[in-house]
Amino acid sequence: MLPSFGNFIDTTLIAVGLKTNVIELIVVAPTRNYYQRVKALQTSHKPTCLIQLSARHLAVAVGSLQEASNIEIHDISTKKVVSVLKAHTDMIDSLLMFQYGRVQSRNLSPWTQWLLSAGRDGKIILWKLIDGMQVNRCAFPDIPTYEKISVQF
């Protein structure tokens, strides 16, 4: 249940996942000294990082050191996993979402959403979010993953 005050201009929704397979979605209104837990999403493994893809979808990297890690796409309103992206063989450290390029189709949005993921397996993977396909993959085993996709678009 959302707070009863009128507008949400000074609020934000944050997602917190610590030491469990649950991500808590929390509404925060710092100017009103207010916060409220809104929902909890269950993940298959411990989350390592996450990024909001849209008002309705959240991408969550799950897994741990030295085991295969996945990216789960969660529908926030239904609390269900709608897609799982599999390719990393070690923990995923970074996710970056961006929109780029026009798509020529009557059935699709004119902009395509892309997701970059970087893991401790040394891979950077470019995903096309509309169908979950890997577009490109490259390996940089000598560069720490937290430095790989920290660029701003």
Protein Blocks (a to p, Z undefined) as FASTA:
>chain_A
ZZfbfbfmlgccddddehiabdcdddddfknopacdfbdcddfbdcfbdcdfbfkbccdd
eddehiacddddddfklopafbdcdfbfbdcfbdcdddedjaddfkbcfbdcddddddfk
opacdddfknopafbdcddfkbcfklmmmccZZ
